Amino acid sequence: MLKGVLEGIVLAILSDRHTHGYDITAWLRDRGFSGIAGPSTRS
């Protein structure tokens, strides 16, 4: 992915609606962004 593209996509999603990181990650994965890290399981 081109550097800076992901940030632009995330900003576009946030400008459309209020959401959280997990929802953004799920939205991106549903649209083919398979290299996106999942939610952290750290304690």
Backbone hydrogen bonds, N-H to C=O, Kabsch-Sander energy under -0.5 kcal/mol:
donor,donor_aa,acceptor,acceptor_aa,energy
5,V,2,L,-2.0
6,L,2,L,-0.5
8,G,4,G,-1.5
9,I,5,V,-2.3
10,V,6,L,-2.7
11,L,7,E,-2.4
12,A,8,G,-2.0
13,I,9,I,-2.3
14,L,10,V,-2.6
15,S,11,L,-2.0
16,D,12,A,-1.0
16,D,13,I,-0.7
17,R,13,I,-1.6
24,I,20,H,-2.2
25,T,21,G,-2.6
26,A,22,Y,-2.5
27,W,23,D,-2.4
28,L,24,I,-2.5
29,R,25,T,-2.5
30,D,26,A,-2.4
31,R,27,W,-0.8
31,R,28,L,-0.7
32,G,29,R,-1.8
33,F,28,L,-2.4
34,S,32,G,-1.7
36,I,33,F,-1.0
